[in-house]
Amino acid sequence: MLDQFQYADWVGTAGVSLLLLAFALNVFGALDRKSMSYSLMNVLGAGLAAYASWLISYFPFLVLESTWCLVSLFAVASAVSKKPADETT
């Protein structure tokens, strides 16, 4: 079966594996959904899955994964732009 995998299959598998790993780590309490690691895993995973969807020209999942990636990017950007609560300037 793996000998029939094409480039898009490998990219998509890597992407959804990252998404599922982030989800599982969150469900089992090893990774907070508000953590930078969780958001970055979602950005990378959804980005790879979106790219794989584009490679195979499957528009519904391209929309889904692109949206997931953008929302996760927004979470990363929000976390980066926030100042620590105890910081005074």
N, CA and C atoms as a LAMMPS dump frame, in Angstrom:
ITEM: TIMESTEP
0
ITEM: NUMBER OF ATOMS
267
ITEM: BOX BOUNDS ff ff ff
-5.0000000000000000e+02 5.0000000000000000e+02
-5.0000000000000000e+02 5.0000000000000000e+02
-5.0000000000000000e+02 5.0000000000000000e+02
ITEM: ATOMS id mol type element x y z
1 1 1 N 0.823 -1.193 0
2 1 2 C 0 0 0
3 1 3 C 0.87 1.262 0
4 2 1 N 1.882 1.294 0.873
5 2 2 C 2.726 2.483 0.938
6 2 3 C 3.504 2.717 -0.348
7 3 1 N 3.754 1.662 -1.106
8 3 2 C 4.475 1.833 -2.362
9 3 3 C 3.641 2.575 -3.405
10 4 1 N 2.334 2.701 -3.159
11 4 2 C 1.46 3.422 -4.078
12 4 3 C 1.245 4.873 -3.644
13 5 1 N 1.8 5.255 -2.486
14 5 2 C 1.673 6.626 -2.006
15 5 3 C 2.371 7.578 -2.963
16 6 1 N 1.713 8.673 -3.219
17 6 2 C 2.311 9.727 -4.029
18 6 3 C 2.655 10.891 -3.103
19 7 1 N 3.305 11.895 -3.662
20 7 2 C 3.747 13.057 -2.891
21 7 3 C 2.602 13.664 -2.081
22 8 1 N 1.457 13.878 -2.715
23 8 2 C 0.303 14.486 -2.022
24 8 3 C -0.148 13.618 -0.847
25 9 1 N -0.062 12.294 -0.991
26 9 2 C -0.446 11.396 0.099
27 9 3 C 0.475 11.569 1.304
28 10 1 N 1.768 11.678 1.054
29 10 2 C 2.732 11.848 2.146
30 10 3 C 2.539 13.195 2.843
31 11 1 N 2.331 14.239 2.061
32 11 2 C 2.124 15.574 2.639
33 11 3 C 0.844 15.595 3.471
34 12 1 N -0.232 15.071 2.912
35 12 2 C -1.505 15.039 3.621
36 12 3 C -1.457 14.188 4.876
37 13 1 N -0.767 13.065 4.806
38 13 2 C -0.626 12.189 5.972
39 13 3 C 0.153 12.883 7.078
40 14 1 N 1.207 13.573 6.717
41 14 2 C 1.983 14.323 7.713
42 14 3 C 1.108 15.403 8.354
43 15 1 N 0.341 16.097 7.536
44 15 2 C -0.521 17.169 8.046
45 15 3 C -1.578 16.675 9.004
46 16 1 N -2.328 15.678 8.589
47 16 2 C -3.403 15.203 9.474
48 16 3 C -2.837 14.494 10.703
49 17 1 N -1.652 13.91 10.575
50 17 2 C -1.012 13.293 11.745
51 17 3 C -0.683 14.345 12.797
52 18 1 N -0.175 15.487 12.364
53 18 2 C 0.104 16.576 13.3
54 18 3 C -1.177 17.092 13.948
55 19 1 N -2.23 17.241 13.153
56 19 2 C -3.506 17.697 13.701
57 19 3 C -4.044 16.717 14.738
58 20 1 N -3.985 15.441 14.418
59 20 2 C -4.487 14.431 15.346
60 20 3 C -3.621 14.31 16.59
61 21 1 N -2.318 14.471 16.438
62 21 2 C -1.428 14.439 17.593
63 21 3 C -1.73 15.598 18.538
64 22 1 N -1.902 16.789 17.978
65 22 2 C -2.246 17.956 18.802
66 22 3 C -3.572 17.723 19.525
67 23 1 N -4.541 17.193 18.814
68 23 2 C -5.849 16.912 19.401
69 23 3 C -5.737 15.897 20.538
70 24 1 N -5.022 14.808 20.294
71 24 2 C -4.878 13.76 21.308
72 24 3 C -4.135 14.285 22.537
73 25 1 N -3.071 15.033 22.315
74 25 2 C -2.329 15.6 23.438
75 25 3 C -3.2 16.545 24.262
76 26 1 N -4.069 17.274 23.582
77 26 2 C -4.987 18.167 24.288
78 26 3 C -6.022 17.378 25.085
79 27 1 N -6.604 16.379 24.463
80 27 2 C -7.636 15.578 25.13
81 27 3 C -7.09 14.889 26.375
82 28 1 N -5.843 14.427 26.3
83 28 2 C -5.262 13.713 27.436
84 28 3 C -4.526 14.628 28.407
85 29 1 N -4.669 15.943 28.213
86 29 2 C -4.146 16.907 29.166
87 29 3 C -2.657 17.197 29.07
88 30 1 N -2.011 16.734 28.026
89 30 2 C -0.575 16.963 27.883
90 30 3 C -0.256 18.276 27.164
91 31 1 N -1.257 18.879 26.559
92 31 2 C -1.046 20.1 25.782
93 31 3 C -2.279 20.983 25.901
94 32 1 N -2.094 22.187 26.388
95 32 2 C -3.2 23.132 26.551
96 32 3 C -3.578 23.703 25.193
97 33 1 N -4.859 23.824 24.947
98 33 2 C -5.324 24.34 23.655
99 33 3 C -4.941 25.801 23.434
100 34 1 N -4.578 26.501 24.5
101 34 2 C -4.165 27.895 24.367
102 34 3 C -2.651 28.042 24.277
103 35 1 N -1.94 26.921 24.257
104 35 2 C -0.479 26.986 24.205
105 35 3 C 0.003 27.282 22.782
106 36 1 N 1.195 27.854 22.719
107 36 2 C 1.804 28.147 21.428
108 36 3 C 2.077 26.851 20.661
109 37 1 N 2.496 25.807 21.358
110 37 2 C 2.782 24.523 20.71
111 37 3 C 1.545 23.971 20.009
112 38 1 N 0.419 24.031 20.696
113 38 2 C -0.83 23.538 20.123
114 38 3 C -1.196 24.324 18.857
115 39 1 N -1.099 25.638 18.939
116 39 2 C -1.436 26.471 17.778
117 39 3 C -0.476 26.237 16.623
118 40 1 N 0.808 26.112 16.929
119 40 2 C 1.786 25.88 15.863
120 40 3 C 1.607 24.51 15.211
121 41 1 N 1.267 23.506 16.008
122 41 2 C 0.993 22.184 15.426
123 41 3 C -0.222 22.253 14.504
124 42 1 N -1.212 23.046 14.902
125 42 2 C -2.397 23.212 14.062
126 42 3 C -2.085 23.985 12.782
127 43 1 N -1.261 25.024 12.886
128 43 2 C -0.877 25.792 11.691
129 43 3 C -0.155 24.881 10.703
130 44 1 N 0.848 24.172 11.19
131 44 2 C 1.637 23.324 10.307
132 44 3 C 0.816 22.161 9.763
133 45 1 N 0.069 21.507 10.629
134 45 2 C -0.743 20.372 10.2
135 45 3 C -1.81 20.763 9.189
136 46 1 N -2.545 21.827 9.5
137 46 2 C -3.599 22.277 8.584
138 46 3 C -3.003 22.826 7.297
139 47 1 N -1.855 23.494 7.399
140 47 2 C -1.196 23.996 6.198
141 47 3 C -0.777 22.87 5.276
142 48 1 N -0.208 21.819 5.84
143 48 2 C 0.185 20.667 5.021
144 48 3 C -1.034 19.971 4.422
145 49 1 N -2.082 19.826 5.221
146 49 2 C -3.302 19.188 4.717
147 49 3 C -3.949 20.037 3.617
148 50 1 N -3.913 21.358 3.774
149 50 2 C -4.457 22.24 2.744
150 50 3 C -3.649 22.125 1.463
151 51 1 N -2.335 22.097 1.602
152 51 2 C -1.457 21.953 0.436
153 51 3 C -1.72 20.625 -0.278
154 52 1 N -1.87 19.552 0.475
155 52 2 C -2.18 18.252 -0.132
156 52 3 C -3.526 18.297 -0.846
157 53 1 N -4.502 18.972 -0.247
158 53 2 C -5.819 19.105 -0.881
159 53 3 C -5.722 19.885 -2.183
160 54 1 N -4.879 20.9 -2.19
161 54 2 C -4.653 21.673 -3.41
162 54 3 C -3.976 20.805 -4.478
163 55 1 N -3.018 19.994 -4.057
164 55 2 C -2.311 19.129 -5.006
165 55 3 C -3.245 18.146 -5.703
166 56 1 N -4.244 17.673 -4.967
167 56 2 C -5.172 16.711 -5.576
168 56 3 C -6.449 17.378 -6.081
169 57 1 N -6.473 18.711 -6.009
170 57 2 C -7.612 19.5 -6.501
171 57 3 C -8.927 19.125 -5.826
172 58 1 N -8.886 19 -4.509
173 58 2 C -10.1 18.7 -3.762
174 58 3 C -10.502 19.928 -2.961
175 59 1 N -11.377 20.73 -3.562
176 59 2 C -11.74 22.041 -3.05
177 59 3 C -12.376 22.035 -1.658
178 60 1 N -13.297 21.116 -1.337
179 60 2 C -13.912 21.17 -0.001
180 60 3 C -12.887 21.105 1.13
181 61 1 N -11.922 20.228 1.034
182 61 2 C -10.917 20.128 2.09
183 61 3 C -9.895 21.246 2.004
184 62 1 N -9.688 21.786 0.827
185 62 2 C -8.821 22.958 0.704
186 62 3 C -9.417 24.121 1.499
187 63 1 N -10.709 24.321 1.386
188 63 2 C -11.386 25.384 2.146
189 63 3 C -11.316 25.093 3.643
190 64 1 N -11.632 23.859 4.032
191 64 2 C -11.618 23.476 5.441
192 64 3 C -10.234 23.668 6.06
193 65 1 N -9.232 23.097 5.452
194 65 2 C -7.885 23.132 6.02
195 65 3 C -7.265 24.521 5.947
196 66 1 N -7.567 25.273 4.895
197 66 2 C -7.059 26.647 4.801
198 66 3 C -7.658 27.513 5.906
199 67 1 N -8.941 27.343 6.148
200 67 2 C -9.599 28.086 7.222
201 67 3 C -9.01 27.707 8.573
202 68 1 N -8.809 26.424 8.793
203 68 2 C -8.211 25.925 10.031
204 68 3 C -6.822 26.534 10.224
205 69 1 N -6.043 26.565 9.153
206 69 2 C -4.694 27.13 9.201
207 69 3 C -4.734 28.624 9.523
208 70 1 N -5.626 29.364 8.877
209 70 2 C -5.72 30.8 9.114
210 70 3 C -6.17 31.128 10.532
211 71 1 N -7.127 30.381 11.041
212 71 2 C -7.591 30.6 12.416
213 71 3 C -6.455 30.305 13.394
214 72 1 N -5.709 29.247 13.137
215 72 2 C -4.571 28.909 13.996
216 72 3 C -3.475 29.964 13.893
217 73 1 N -3.254 30.488 12.703
218 73 2 C -2.281 31.573 12.532
219 73 3 C -2.704 32.801 13.326
220 74 1 N -3.988 33.088 13.336
221 74 2 C -4.515 34.202 14.115
222 74 3 C -4.235 33.981 15.604
223 75 1 N -4.414 32.735 16.068
224 75 2 C -4.142 32.423 17.477
225 75 3 C -2.67 32.625 17.798
226 76 1 N -1.786 32.226 16.892
227 76 2 C -0.347 32.414 17.092
228 76 3 C -0.025 33.907 17.127
229 77 1 N -0.558 34.653 16.165
230 77 2 C -0.3 36.094 16.106
231 77 3 C -0.821 36.803 17.352
232 78 1 N -1.975 36.4 17.831
233 78 2 C -2.532 37 19.044
234 78 3 C -1.649 36.714 20.252
235 79 1 N -1.161 35.498 20.347
236 79 2 C -0.31 35.125 21.478
237 79 3 C 1.021 35.868 21.433
238 80 1 N 1.553 36.047 20.244
239 80 2 C 2.836 36.739 20.093
240 80 3 C 2.691 38.222 20.423
241 81 1 N 1.571 38.803 20.038
242 81 2 C 1.371 40.243 20.237
243 81 3 C 0.997 40.63 21.661
244 82 1 N 0.541 39.666 22.451
245 82 2 C 0.152 39.955 23.836
246 82 3 C 1.393 40.165 24.699
247 83 1 N 1.304 41.134 25.565
248 83 2 C 2.361 41.371 26.538
249 83 3 C 2.026 40.596 27.795
250 84 1 N 3.03 40.155 28.519
251 84 2 C 2.733 39.492 29.792
252 84 3 C 1.954 40.431 30.721
253 85 1 N 1.036 39.886 31.484
254 85 2 C 0.162 40.687 32.338
255 85 3 C 0.927 41.439 33.418
256 86 1 N 2.05 40.891 33.865
257 86 2 C 2.783 41.541 34.936
258 86 3 C 3.835 42.529 34.429
259 87 1 N 3.947 42.676 33.122
260 87 2 C 4.941 43.591 32.569
261 87 3 C 4.421 45.036 32.631
262 88 1 N 5.247 45.939 33.092
263 88 2 C 4.87 47.355 33.149
264 88 3 C 5.804 48.15 32.269
265 89 1 N 5.225 49.082 31.524
266 89 2 C 6.042 49.943 30.651
267 89 3 C 5.711 51.387 30.863
